Amino acid sequence: MFKILLSPSLEVVGSVGYWVQSWQGESIYEIGWSVLPAFQGRGIATEATAKTIASINAEQKYEFIHAFPKIINPASNAICRKLGFTLVSECDFEYPVGNTIRCNDWRLRVGES
């Protein structure tokens, strides 16, 4: 996970990260982000996620990056669209462990952005 810092004060306004996940029988990168409510709507999450995707592209260990925002989260789904992810399908996703949520499965081929 990486902290999202707002310049010039370097105030922590959120986080973005990626990790290896097993999804439908294959190893993938999963990416996720969160920005504090007072800082949402400024493009901060989009920019931070784009930079994180650039780091993943440098690794190129797995073929795909997936994001699993809740279907009722229009802002996170918009970030996926802006960054070139393809909507695969709706799915049930366990997060946190023991809690099933309805999500969209967005996929981006590593190296495409």
N, C-alpha and C positions, 0 to 999 in steps of 0.2 A: 504494500500500500504506500501511496505517496500523499503527502499533505499538499493541499492546494493553497498557495500563499498569494495574497493580494499585494501588489506593489503600490507604492513604495514602502508601506509600513510593515510588510511581511506578515500581516495578520493571517492566521489560519482560518480559511472560509469553507473548507471541505476536504474531501479526499477522493482519490481515484486509485484503482488498483487492478491487477490481473493475476490470475493463478491458473494452474493446470487443473482441469476438471475432466472426468469421464462423462461423456454425453452420447447416448445412443450407440454405445459400443466403441467409441473412438475417443482418443485424447484430444482435447481442445484447450484453447485459452478462453477463460471466462473473464469478462471485464465488467466492472461496476464502478459507480461514482455516487457521490452525495455532496450537495452544497447546502450550507446553512440557509434557512428561509430568507433572511435579510439580504442575501447576496444572489438569490435566484433571479433568473430573467435577464441576466447581463451577458450571457454567452460564456460564462466562466467554465461551466462543466463541459461544454463543447470543446473549448480550447484545451482544457486539461486532458480530456479524453483523446483528442487528436494527438497530443504530444505522447501520451501513453501508447497509442497505436503505433506511433513511429518507433518507440522502443521495442515493441513486439516485432515489428517488421525487421528490425535489426537482428533479432534472435532467429526468426524463421525456423523454429523447432517443430511447430505443428501447422497444419494446413489452414485451420479456421479459428477465428475469434467469434465468440458468441456473447450476446448481451441478453438478459432476461428481465426487462422492466415489466412491472405489472401492466396489464392491459388498460387499467384505469389511470395510468400516469402519462398524460399526453406530452409533458415536457421531456421525459426520458425517451419516449418513443420518437419524438421529433429529433432528438440528438442522434439516434441511430440512423434515421433517414438522412439527416444533414451530412453524416460522416460516411455515407455510402453502403451501409449495411442493407442486406436484403431480408425482408420479412419471410421467415420460413413457415411459421404456423403459430397458433396459440398452443399453450401447453400448461400442464400443472407442474409446478416447480416447488421443491421443498426449501423454504428459507424463512426463518432459521430452521435448523433441524427439528423435525416434528410438526412443522407448520406448513401446510400446502397452500400455495397462492397461485392464482391464474395469471400467466405471463404471456408475453409475446417472445418468441424465439427469433432473434435477429442474428444474422450471420454475415461475416465479412471474411473473404479469403485473405490470408496473410500476404502482404506485399501489394495489395490493390489500392491502398490509399496513400 
